[in-house]
């Protein structure tokens, strides 16, 4: 079972539900609702952004070869 949020009106277990309502459905029911555009596709889980450790060296820029007057 999973919880899904509806995009629009729907009848679930004989009861009317509206956009924004969250209902419990089986995996197959969720796929059925998604194929018909009744729910948004599952959110994509993004990994946290990992940055490279600082080395203390300044990256060379294209103007580093020029000598100031």
mmCIF file of the N, C-alpha and C atoms, coordinates in Angstrom:
data_MODEL
# 
_entry.id   MODEL 
# 
loop_
_atom_site.group_PDB 
_atom_site.id 
_atom_site.type_symbol 
_atom_site.label_atom_id 
_atom_site.label_alt_id 
_atom_site.label_comp_id 
_atom_site.label_asym_id 
_atom_site.label_entity_id 
_atom_site.label_seq_id 
_atom_site.pdbx_PDB_ins_code 
_atom_site.Cartn_x 
_atom_site.Cartn_y 
_atom_site.Cartn_z 
_atom_site.occupancy 
_atom_site.B_iso_or_equiv 
_atom_site.pdbx_formal_charge 
_atom_site.auth_seq_id 
_atom_site.auth_comp_id 
_atom_site.auth_asym_id 
_atom_site.auth_atom_id 
_atom_site.pdbx_PDB_model_num 
ATOM 1   N N  . UNK A 1 1  ? 0.847   -1.187 0.000   1.00 0.00 ? 1  UNK A N  1 
ATOM 2   C CA . UNK A 1 1  ? 0.000   0.000  0.000   1.00 0.00 ? 1  UNK A CA 1 
ATOM 3   C C  . UNK A 1 1  ? 0.887   1.243  0.000   1.00 0.00 ? 1  UNK A C  1 
ATOM 4   N N  . UNK A 1 2  ? 0.362   2.271  -0.609  1.00 0.00 ? 2  UNK A N  1 
ATOM 5   C CA . UNK A 1 2  ? 1.061   3.545  -0.619  1.00 0.00 ? 2  UNK A CA 1 
ATOM 6   C C  . UNK A 1 2  ? 0.064   4.690  -0.617  1.00 0.00 ? 2  UNK A C  1 
ATOM 7   N N  . UNK A 1 3  ? 0.524   5.843  -0.174  1.00 0.00 ? 3  UNK A N  1 
ATOM 8   C CA . UNK A 1 3  ? -0.319  7.029  -0.165  1.00 0.00 ? 3  UNK A CA 1 
ATOM 9   C C  . UNK A 1 3  ? -0.054  7.810  -1.446  1.00 0.00 ? 3  UNK A C  1 
ATOM 10  N N  . UNK A 1 4  ? -1.125  8.255  -2.099  1.00 0.00 ? 4  UNK A N  1 
ATOM 11  C CA . UNK A 1 4  ? -1.001  9.088  -3.292  1.00 0.00 ? 4  UNK A CA 1 
ATOM 12  C C  . UNK A 1 4  ? -1.882  10.313 -3.116  1.00 0.00 ? 4  UNK A C  1 
ATOM 13  N N  . UNK A 1 5  ? -1.507  11.391 -3.781  1.00 0.00 ? 5  UNK A N  1 
ATOM 14  C CA . UNK A 1 5  ? -2.286  12.618 -3.738  1.00 0.00 ? 5  UNK A CA 1 
ATOM 15  C C  . UNK A 1 5  ? -2.930  12.827 -5.098  1.00 0.00 ? 5  UNK A C  1 
ATOM 16  N N  . UNK A 1 6  ? -4.222  13.037 -5.098  1.00 0.00 ? 6  UNK A N  1 
ATOM 17  C CA . UNK A 1 6  ? -4.979  13.166 -6.339  1.00 0.00 ? 6  UNK A CA 1 
ATOM 18  C C  . UNK A 1 6  ? -4.796  14.534 -6.985  1.00 0.00 ? 6  UNK A C  1 
ATOM 19  N N  . UNK A 1 7  ? -4.783  14.534 -8.338  1.00 0.00 ? 7  UNK A N  1 
ATOM 20  C CA . UNK A 1 7  ? -4.701  15.776 -9.114  1.00 0.00 ? 7  UNK A CA 1 
ATOM 21  C C  . UNK A 1 7  ? -6.072  16.376 -9.361  1.00 0.00 ? 7  UNK A C  1 
ATOM 22  N N  . UNK A 1 8  ? -7.103  15.572 -9.249  1.00 0.00 ? 8  UNK A N  1 
ATOM 23  C CA . UNK A 1 8  ? -8.452  16.032 -9.556  1.00 0.00 ? 8  UNK A CA 1 
ATOM 24  C C  . UNK A 1 8  ? -9.468  15.144 -8.879  1.00 0.00 ? 8  UNK A C  1 
ATOM 25  N N  . UNK A 1 9  ? -10.748 15.411 -9.133  1.00 0.00 ? 9  UNK A N  1 
ATOM 26  C CA . UNK A 1 9  ? -11.794 14.616 -8.496  1.00 0.00 ? 9  UNK A CA 1 
ATOM 27  C C  . UNK A 1 9  ? -11.730 13.147 -8.920  1.00 0.00 ? 9  UNK A C  1 
ATOM 28  N N  . UNK A 1 10 ? -12.144 12.283 -8.006  1.00 0.00 ? 10 UNK A N  1 
ATOM 29  C CA . UNK A 1 10 ? -12.084 10.835 -8.250  1.00 0.00 ? 10 UNK A CA 1 
ATOM 30  C C  . UNK A 1 10 ? -13.037 10.164 -7.268  1.00 0.00 ? 10 UNK A C  1 
ATOM 31  N N  . UNK A 1 11 ? -13.446 8.970  -7.578  1.00 0.00 ? 11 UNK A N  1 
ATOM 32  C CA . UNK A 1 11 ? -14.240 8.178  -6.644  1.00 0.00 ? 11 UNK A CA 1 
ATOM 33  C C  . UNK A 1 11 ? -13.367 7.039  -6.153  1.00 0.00 ? 11 UNK A C  1 
ATOM 34  N N  . UNK A 1 12 ? -13.174 6.976  -4.847  1.00 0.00 ? 12 UNK A N  1 
ATOM 35  C CA . UNK A 1 12 ? -12.315 5.944  -4.258  1.00 0.00 ? 12 UNK A CA 1 
ATOM 36  C C  . UNK A 1 12 ? -13.138 5.172  -3.242  1.00 0.00 ? 12 UNK A C  1 
ATOM 37  N N  . UNK A 1 13 ? -13.242 3.867  -3.459  1.00 0.00 ? 13 UNK A N  1 
ATOM 38  C CA . UNK A 1 13 ? -14.021 2.983  -2.586  1.00 0.00 ? 13 UNK A CA 1 
ATOM 39  C C  . UNK A 1 13 ? -15.444 3.513  -2.411  1.00 0.00 ? 13 UNK A C  1 
ATOM 40  N N  . UNK A 1 14 ? -16.002 4.005  -3.534  1.00 0.00 ? 14 UNK A N  1 
ATOM 41  C CA . UNK A 1 14 ? -17.388 4.464  -3.537  1.00 0.00 ? 14 UNK A CA 1 
ATOM 42  C C  . UNK A 1 14 ? -17.606 5.850  -2.953  1.00 0.00 ? 14 UNK A C  1 
ATOM 43  N N  . UNK A 1 15 ? -16.533 6.518  -2.558  1.00 0.00 ? 15 UNK A N  1 
ATOM 44  C CA . UNK A 1 15 ? -16.660 7.846  -1.962  1.00 0.00 ? 15 UNK A CA 1 
ATOM 45  C C  . UNK A 1 15 ? -15.981 8.882  -2.848  1.00 0.00 ? 15 UNK A C  1 
ATOM 46  N N  . UNK A 1 16 ? -16.624 10.024 -3.065  1.00 0.00 ? 16 UNK A N  1 
ATOM 47  C CA . UNK A 1 16 ? -15.974 11.072 -3.869  1.00 0.00 ? 16 UNK A CA 1 
ATOM 48  C C  . UNK A 1 16 ? -14.827 11.724 -3.093  1.00 0.00 ? 16 UNK A C  1 
ATOM 49  N N  . UNK A 1 17 ? -13.711 11.923 -3.788  1.00 0.00 ? 17 UNK A N  1 
ATOM 50  C CA . UNK A 1 17 ? -12.565 12.619 -3.221  1.00 0.00 ? 17 UNK A CA 1 
ATOM 51  C C  . UNK A 1 17 ? -12.162 13.724 -4.195  1.00 0.00 ? 17 UNK A C  1 
ATOM 52  N N  . UNK A 1 18 ? -11.491 14.742 -3.697  1.00 0.00 ? 18 UNK A N  1 
ATOM 53  C CA . UNK A 1 18 ? -11.159 15.893 -4.537  1.00 0.00 ? 18 UNK A CA 1 
ATOM 54  C C  . UNK A 1 18 ? -9.657  16.055 -4.704  1.00 0.00 ? 18 UNK A C  1 
ATOM 55  N N  . UNK A 1 19 ? -9.274  16.953 -5.602  1.00 0.00 ? 19 UNK A N  1 
ATOM 56  C CA . UNK A 1 19 ? -7.859  17.244 -5.833  1.00 0.00 ? 19 UNK A CA 1 
ATOM 57  C C  . UNK A 1 19 ? -7.202  17.655 -4.527  1.00 0.00 ? 19 UNK A C  1 
ATOM 58  N N  . UNK A 1 20 ? -6.015  17.122 -4.302  1.00 0.00 ? 20 UNK A N  1 
ATOM 59  C CA . UNK A 1 20 ? -5.275  17.426 -3.087  1.00 0.00 ? 20 UNK A CA 1 
ATOM 60  C C  . UNK A 1 20 ? -5.499  16.417 -1.983  1.00 0.00 ? 20 UNK A C  1 
ATOM 61  N N  . UNK A 1 21 ? -6.566  15.606 -2.092  1.00 0.00 ? 21 UNK A N  1 
ATOM 62  C CA . UNK A 1 21 ? -6.811  14.563 -1.091  1.00 0.00 ? 21 UNK A CA 1 
ATOM 63  C C  . UNK A 1 21 ? -5.773  13.455 -1.240  1.00 0.00 ? 21 UNK A C  1 
ATOM 64  N N  . UNK A 1 22 ? -5.385  12.860 -0.142  1.00 0.00 ? 22 UNK A N  1 
ATOM 65  C CA . UNK A 1 22 ? -4.447  11.741 -0.139  1.00 0.00 ? 22 UNK A CA 1 
ATOM 66  C C  . UNK A 1 22 ? -5.220  10.481 0.216   1.00 0.00 ? 22 UNK A C  1 
ATOM 67  N N  . UNK A 1 23 ? -4.993  9.430  -0.581  1.00 0.00 ? 23 UNK A N  1 
ATOM 68  C CA . UNK A 1 23 ? -5.680  8.158  -0.347  1.00 0.00 ? 23 UNK A CA 1 
ATOM 69  C C  . UNK A 1 23 ? -4.660  7.030  -0.313  1.00 0.00 ? 23 UNK A C  1 
ATOM 70  N N  . UNK A 1 24 ? -5.007  5.936  0.345   1.00 0.00 ? 24 UNK A N  1 
ATOM 71  C CA . UNK A 1 24 ? -4.177  4.730  0.375   1.00 0.00 ? 24 UNK A CA 1 
ATOM 72  C C  . UNK A 1 24 ? -4.620  3.806  -0.743  1.00 0.00 ? 24 UNK A C  1 
ATOM 73  N N  . UNK A 1 25 ? -3.661  3.378  -1.570  1.00 0.00 ? 25 UNK A N  1 
ATOM 74  C CA . UNK A 1 25 ? -3.965  2.483  -2.678  1.00 0.00 ? 25 UNK A CA 1 
ATOM 75  C C  . UNK A 1 25 ? -2.870  1.425  -2.793  1.00 0.00 ? 25 UNK A C  1 
ATOM 76  N N  . UNK A 1 26 ? -3.190  0.350  -3.499  1.00 0.00 ? 26 UNK A N  1 
ATOM 77  C CA . UNK A 1 26 ? -2.183  -0.674 -3.775  1.00 0.00 ? 26 UNK A CA 1 
ATOM 78  C C  . UNK A 1 26 ? -1.229  -0.147 -4.843  1.00 0.00 ? 26 UNK A C  1 
ATOM 79  N N  . UNK A 1 27 ? -0.122  -0.835 -5.038  1.00 0.00 ? 27 UNK A N  1 
ATOM 80  C CA . UNK A 1 27 ? 0.832   -0.435 -6.069  1.00 0.00 ? 27 UNK A CA 1 
ATOM 81  C C  . UNK A 1 27 ? 0.172   -0.456 -7.446  1.00 0.00 ? 27 UNK A C  1 
ATOM 82  N N  . UNK A 1 28 ? -0.642  -1.470 -7.716  1.00 0.00 ? 28 UNK A N  1 
ATOM 83  C CA . UNK A 1 28 ? -1.326  -1.570 -9.005  1.00 0.00 ? 28 UNK A CA 1 
ATOM 84  C C  . UNK A 1 28 ? -2.328  -0.424 -9.199  1.00 0.00 ? 28 UNK A C  1 
ATOM 85  N N  . UNK A 1 29 ? -3.061  -0.081 -8.132  1.00 0.00 ? 29 UNK A N  1 
ATOM 86  C CA . UNK A 1 29 ? -4.005  1.038  -8.226  1.00 0.00 ? 29 UNK A CA 1 
ATOM 87  C C  . UNK A 1 29 ? -3.257  2.351  -8.478  1.00 0.00 ? 29 UNK A C  1 
ATOM 88  N N  . UNK A 1 30 ? -2.107  2.518  -7.840  1.00 0.00 ? 30 UNK A N  1 
ATOM 89  C CA . UNK A 1 30 ? -1.315  3.731  -8.047  1.00 0.00 ? 30 UNK A CA 1 
ATOM 90  C C  . UNK A 1 30 ? -0.863  3.823  -9.500  1.00 0.00 ? 30 UNK A C  1 
ATOM 91  N N  . UNK A 1 31 ? -0.424  2.707  -10.072 1.00 0.00 ? 31 UNK A N  1 
ATOM 92  C CA . UNK A 1 31 ? -0.008  2.695  -11.481 1.00 0.00 ? 31 UNK A CA 1 
ATOM 93  C C  . UNK A 1 31 ? -1.194  3.037  -12.383 1.00 0.00 ? 31 UNK A C  1 
ATOM 94  N N  . UNK A 1 32 ? -2.364  2.501  -12.078 1.00 0.00 ? 32 UNK A N  1 
ATOM 95  C CA . UNK A 1 32 ? -3.577  2.762  -12.863 1.00 0.00 ? 32 UNK A CA 1 
ATOM 96  C C  . UNK A 1 32 ? -3.924  4.251  -12.809 1.00 0.00 ? 32 UNK A C  1 
ATOM 97  N N  . UNK A 1 33 ? -3.890  4.817  -11.607 1.00 0.00 ? 33 UNK A N  1 
ATOM 98  C CA . UNK A 1 33 ? -4.203  6.240  -11.443 1.00 0.00 ? 33 UNK A CA 1 
ATOM 99  C C  . UNK A 1 33 ? -3.177  7.116  -12.161 1.00 0.00 ? 33 UNK A C  1 
ATOM 100 N N  . UNK A 1 34 ? -1.912  6.735  -12.087 1.00 0.00 ? 34 UNK A N  1 
ATOM 101 C CA . UNK A 1 34 ? -0.861  7.512  -12.749 1.00 0.00 ? 34 UNK A CA 1 
ATOM 102 C C  . UNK A 1 34 ? -1.018  7.475  -14.264 1.00 0.00 ? 34 UNK A C  1 
ATOM 103 N N  . UNK A 1 35 ? -1.296  6.294  -14.828 1.00 0.00 ? 35 UNK A N  1 
ATOM 104 C CA . UNK A 1 35 ? -1.475  6.175  -16.280 1.00 0.00 ? 35 UNK A CA 1 
ATOM 105 C C  . UNK A 1 35 ? -2.619  7.050  -16.776 1.00 0.00 ? 35 UNK A C  1 
ATOM 106 N N  . UNK A 1 36 ? -3.606  7.279  -15.941 1.00 0.00 ? 36 UNK A N  1 
ATOM 107 C CA . UNK A 1 36 ? -4.765  8.080  -16.323 1.00 0.00 ? 36 UNK A CA 1 
ATOM 108 C C  . UNK A 1 36 ? -4.628  9.547  -15.912 1.00 0.00 ? 36 UNK A C  1 
ATOM 109 N N  . UNK A 1 37 ? -3.471  9.909  -15.379 1.00 0.00 ? 37 UNK A N  1 
ATOM 110 C CA . UNK A 1 37 ? -3.220  11.294 -15.023 1.00 0.00 ? 37 UNK A CA 1 
ATOM 111 C C  . UNK A 1 37 ? -3.975  11.767 -13.791 1.00 0.00 ? 37 UNK A C  1 
ATOM 112 N N  . UNK A 1 38 ? -4.416  10.836 -12.968 1.00 0.00 ? 38 UNK A N  1 
ATOM 113 C CA . UNK A 1 38 ? -5.171  11.203 -11.757 1.00 0.00 ? 38 UNK A CA 1 
ATOM 114 C C  . UNK A 1 38 ? -4.268  11.553 -10.586 1.00 0.00 ? 38 UNK A C  1 
ATOM 115 N N  . UNK A 1 39 ? -3.016  11.097 -10.666 1.00 0.00 ? 39 UNK A N  1 
ATOM 116 C CA . UNK A 1 39 ? -2.030  11.434 -9.628  1.00 0.00 ? 39 UNK A CA 1 
ATOM 117 C C  . UNK A 1 39 ? -0.735  11.827 -10.334 1.00 0.00 ? 39 UNK A C  1 
ATOM 118 N N  . UNK A 1 40 ? 0.077   12.557 -9.633  1.00 0.00 ? 40 UNK A N  1 
ATOM 119 C CA . UNK A 1 40 ? 1.388   12.913 -10.171 1.00 0.00 ? 40 UNK A CA 1 
ATOM 120 C C  . UNK A 1 40 ? 2.293   11.691 -10.092 1.00 0.00 ? 40 UNK A C  1 
ATOM 121 N N  . UNK A 1 41 ? 3.237   11.578 -11.021 1.00 0.00 ? 41 UNK A N  1 
ATOM 122 C CA . UNK A 1 41 ? 4.195   10.477 -10.917 1.00 0.00 ? 41 UNK A CA 1 
ATOM 123 C C  . UNK A 1 41 ? 4.983   10.599 -9.618  1.00 0.00 ? 41 UNK A C  1 
ATOM 124 N N  . UNK A 1 42 ? 5.519   9.503  -9.130  1.00 0.00 ? 42 UNK A N  1 
ATOM 125 C CA . UNK A 1 42 ? 6.297   9.556  -7.885  1.00 0.00 ? 42 UNK A CA 1 
ATOM 126 C C  . UNK A 1 42 ? 7.441   10.549 -8.023  1.00 0.00 ? 42 UNK A C  1 
ATOM 127 N N  . UNK A 1 43 ? 7.723   11.247 -6.960  1.00 0.00 ? 43 UNK A N  1 
ATOM 128 C CA . UNK A 1 43 ? 8.824   12.210 -6.962  1.00 0.00 ? 43 UNK A CA 1 
ATOM 129 C C  . UNK A 1 43 ? 10.141  11.470 -7.109  1.00 0.00 ? 43 UNK A C  1 
ATOM 130 N N  . UNK A 1 44 ? 11.051  12.077 -7.830  1.00 0.00 ? 44 UNK A N  1 
ATOM 131 C CA . UNK A 1 44 ? 12.376  11.493 -8.002  1.00 0.00 ? 44 UNK A CA 1 
ATOM 132 C C  . UNK A 1 44 ? 13.219  11.886 -6.805  1.00 0.00 ? 44 UNK A C  1 
ATOM 133 N N  . UNK A 1 45 ? 13.834  10.910 -6.225  1.00 0.00 ? 45 UNK A N  1 
ATOM 134 C CA . UNK A 1 45 ? 14.689  11.174 -5.073  1.00 0.00 ? 45 UNK A CA 1 
ATOM 135 C C  . UNK A 1 45 ? 16.060  11.563 -5.581  1.00 0.00 ? 45 UNK A C  1 
ATOM 136 N N  . UNK A 1 46 ? 16.515  12.733 -5.194  1.00 0.00 ? 46 UNK A N  1 
ATOM 137 C CA . UNK A 1 46 ? 17.830  13.202 -5.608  1.00 0.00 ? 46 UNK A CA 1 
ATOM 138 C C  . UNK A 1 46 ? 18.801  13.031 -4.458  1.00 0.00 ? 46 UNK A C  1 
ATOM 139 N N  . UNK A 1 47 ? 19.991  12.589 -4.806  1.00 0.00 ? 47 UNK A N  1 
ATOM 140 C CA . UNK A 1 47 ? 21.039  12.481 -3.807  1.00 0.00 ? 47 UNK A CA 1 
ATOM 141 C C  . UNK A 1 47 ? 21.528  13.875 -3.463  1.00 0.00 ? 47 UNK A C  1 
ATOM 142 N N  . UNK A 1 48 ? 22.001  14.068 -2.262  1.00 0.00 ? 48 UNK A N  1 
ATOM 143 C CA . UNK A 1 48 ? 22.539  15.384 -1.929  1.00 0.00 ? 48 UNK A CA 1 
ATOM 144 C C  . UNK A 1 48 ? 23.736  15.709 -2.808  1.00 0.00 ? 48 UNK A C  1 
ATOM 145 N N  . UNK A 1 49 ? 23.929  16.971 -3.082  1.00 0.00 ? 49 UNK A N  1 
ATOM 146 C CA . UNK A 1 49 ? 25.058  17.396 -3.905  1.00 0.00 ? 49 UNK A CA 1 
ATOM 147 C C  . UNK A 1 49 ? 26.322  17.302 -3.065  1.00 0.00 ? 49 UNK A C  1 
ATOM 148 N N  . UNK A 1 50 ? 27.310  16.627 -3.625  1.00 0.00 ? 50 UNK A N  1 
ATOM 149 C CA . UNK A 1 50 ? 28.581  16.465 -2.930  1.00 0.00 ? 50 UNK A CA 1 
ATOM 150 C C  . UNK A 1 50 ? 29.621  17.272 -3.688  1.00 0.00 ? 50 UNK A C  1 
ATOM 151 N N  . UNK A 1 51 ? 30.329  18.126 -3.001  1.00 0.00 ? 51 UNK A N  1 
ATOM 152 C CA . UNK A 1 51 ? 31.358  18.926 -3.653  1.00 0.00 ? 51 UNK A CA 1 
ATOM 153 C C  . UNK A 1 51 ? 32.728  18.353 -3.330  1.00 0.00 ? 51 UNK A C  1 
ATOM 154 N N  . UNK A 1 52 ? 33.670  18.625 -4.213  1.00 0.00 ? 52 UNK A N  1 
ATOM 155 C CA . UNK A 1 52 ? 35.037  18.154 -4.009  1.00 0.00 ? 52 UNK A CA 1 
ATOM 156 C C  . UNK A 1 52 ? 35.674  18.929 -2.871  1.00 0.00 ? 52 UNK A C  1 
ATOM 157 N N  . UNK A 1 53 ? 36.539  18.297 -2.135  1.00 0.00 ? 53 UNK A N  1 
ATOM 158 C CA . UNK A 1 53 ? 37.205  19.008 -1.037  1.00 0.00 ? 53 UNK A CA 1 
ATOM 159 C C  . UNK A 1 53 ? 38.063  20.142 -1.584  1.00 0.00 ? 53 UNK A C  1 
ATOM 160 N N  . UNK A 1 54 ? 38.205  21.189 -0.814  1.00 0.00 ? 54 UNK A N  1 
ATOM 161 C CA . UNK A 1 54 ? 39.030  22.331 -1.196  1.00 0.00 ? 54 UNK A CA 1 
ATOM 162 C C  . UNK A 1 54 ? 40.503  21.939 -1.086  1.00 0.00 ? 54 UNK A C  1 
ATOM 163 N N  . UNK A 1 55 ? 41.296  22.282 -2.103  1.00 0.00 ? 55 UNK A N  1 
ATOM 164 C CA . UNK A 1 55 ? 42.718  21.926 -2.101  1.00 0.00 ? 55 UNK A CA 1 
ATOM 165 C C  . UNK A 1 55 ? 43.601  23.088 -1.693  1.00 0.00 ? 55 UNK A C  1 
ATOM 166 N N  . UNK A 1 56 ? 43.043  24.279 -1.622  1.00 0.00 ? 56 UNK A N  1 
ATOM 167 C CA . UNK A 1 56 ? 43.844  25.445 -1.294  1.00 0.00 ? 56 UNK A CA 1 
ATOM 168 C C  . UNK A 1 56 ? 44.469  26.076 -2.518  1.00 0.00 ? 56 UNK A C  1 
ATOM 169 N N  . UNK A 1 57 ? 44.441  25.384 -3.659  1.00 0.00 ? 57 UNK A N  1 
ATOM 170 C CA . UNK A 1 57 ? 44.988  25.932 -4.896  1.00 0.00 ? 57 UNK A CA 1 
ATOM 171 C C  . UNK A 1 57 ? 43.899  26.714 -5.609  1.00 0.00 ? 57 UNK A C  1 
ATOM 172 N N  . UNK A 1 58 ? 44.289  27.823 -6.180  1.00 0.00 ? 58 UNK A N  1 
ATOM 173 C CA . UNK A 1 58 ? 43.358  28.629 -6.962  1.00 0.00 ? 58 UNK A CA 1 
ATOM 174 C C  . UNK A 1 58 ? 43.313  28.055 -8.370  1.00 0.00 ? 58 UNK A C  1 
ATOM 175 N N  . UNK A 1 59 ? 42.119  27.919 -8.887  1.00 0.00 ? 59 UNK A N  1 
ATOM 176 C CA . UNK A 1 59 ? 41.981  27.438 -10.251 1.00 0.00 ? 59 UNK A CA 1 
ATOM 177 C C  . UNK A 1 59 ? 42.513  28.495 -11.210 1.00 0.00 ? 59 UNK A C  1 
ATOM 178 N N  . UNK A 1 60 ? 43.208  28.052 -12.238 1.00 0.00 ? 60 UNK A N  1 
ATOM 179 C CA . UNK A 1 60 ? 43.771  28.976 -13.209 1.00 0.00 ? 60 UNK A CA 1 
ATOM 180 C C  . UNK A 1 60 ? 42.654  29.518 -14.090 1.00 0.00 ? 60 UNK A C  1 
ATOM 181 N N  . UNK A 1 61 ? 42.653  30.846 -14.275 1.00 0.00 ? 61 UNK A N  1 
ATOM 182 C CA . UNK A 1 61 ? 41.653  31.435 -15.159 1.00 0.00 ? 61 UNK A CA 1 
ATOM 183 C C  . UNK A 1 61 ? 42.348  31.837 -16.446 1.00 0.00 ? 61 UNK A C  1 
ATOM 184 N N  . UNK A 1 62 ? 41.575  32.160 -17.452 1.00 0.00 ? 62 UNK A N  1 
ATOM 185 C CA . UNK A 1 62 ? 42.157  32.477 -18.755 1.00 0.00 ? 62 UNK A CA 1 
ATOM 186 C C  . UNK A 1 62 ? 43.004  33.751 -18.719 1.00 0.00 ? 62 UNK A C  1 
ATOM 187 N N  . UNK A 1 63 ? 42.818  34.615 -17.728 1.00 0.00 ? 63 UNK A N  1 
ATOM 188 C CA . UNK A 1 63 ? 43.575  35.862 -17.660 1.00 0.00 ? 63 UNK A CA 1 
ATOM 189 C C  . UNK A 1 63 ? 44.848  35.734 -16.809 1.00 0.00 ? 63 UNK A C  1 
ATOM 190 N N  . UNK A 1 64 ? 45.143  34.589 -16.260 1.00 0.00 ? 64 UNK A N  1 
ATOM 191 C CA . UNK A 1 64 ? 46.317  34.422 -15.404 1.00 0.00 ? 64 UNK A CA 1 
ATOM 192 C C  . UNK A 1 64 ? 47.631  34.558 -16.168 1.00 0.00 ? 64 UNK A C  1 
ATOM 193 N N  . UNK A 1 65 ? 47.645  34.360 -17.479 1.00 0.00 ? 65 UNK A N  1 
ATOM 194 C CA . UNK A 1 65 ? 48.875  34.457 -18.264 1.00 0.00 ? 65 UNK A CA 1 
ATOM 195 C C  . UNK A 1 65 ? 49.221  35.891 -18.616 1.00 0.00 ? 65 UNK A C  1 
ATOM 196 N N  . UNK A 1 66 ? 48.323  36.810 -18.400 1.00 0.00 ? 66 UNK A N  1 
ATOM 197 C CA . UNK A 1 66 ? 48.550  38.202 -18.734 1.00 0.00 ? 66 UNK A CA 1 
ATOM 198 C C  . UNK A 1 66 ? 49.231  38.916 -17.585 1.00 0.00 ? 66 UNK A C  1 
ATOM 199 N N  . UNK A 1 67 ? 50.216  39.721 -17.900 1.00 0.00 ? 67 UNK A N  1 
ATOM 200 C CA . UNK A 1 67 ? 50.943  40.463 -16.891 1.00 0.00 ? 67 UNK A CA 1 
ATOM 201 C C  . UNK A 1 67 ? 50.358  41.873 -16.808 1.00 0.00 ? 67 UNK A C  1 
ATOM 202 N N  . UNK A 1 68 ? 50.084  42.331 -15.608 1.00 0.00 ? 68 UNK A N  1 
ATOM 203 C CA . UNK A 1 68 ? 49.550  43.673 -15.446 1.00 0.00 ? 68 UNK A CA 1 
ATOM 204 C C  . UNK A 1 68 ? 50.642  44.689 -15.685 1.00 0.00 ? 68 UNK A C  1 
ATOM 205 N N  . UNK A 1 69 ? 50.310  45.817 -16.270 1.00 0.00 ? 69 UNK A N  1 
ATOM 206 C CA . UNK A 1 69 ? 51.290  46.890 -16.530 1.00 0.00 ? 69 UNK A CA 1 
ATOM 207 C C  . UNK A 1 69 ? 51.539  47.692 -15.306 1.00 0.00 ? 69 UNK A C  1 
# 
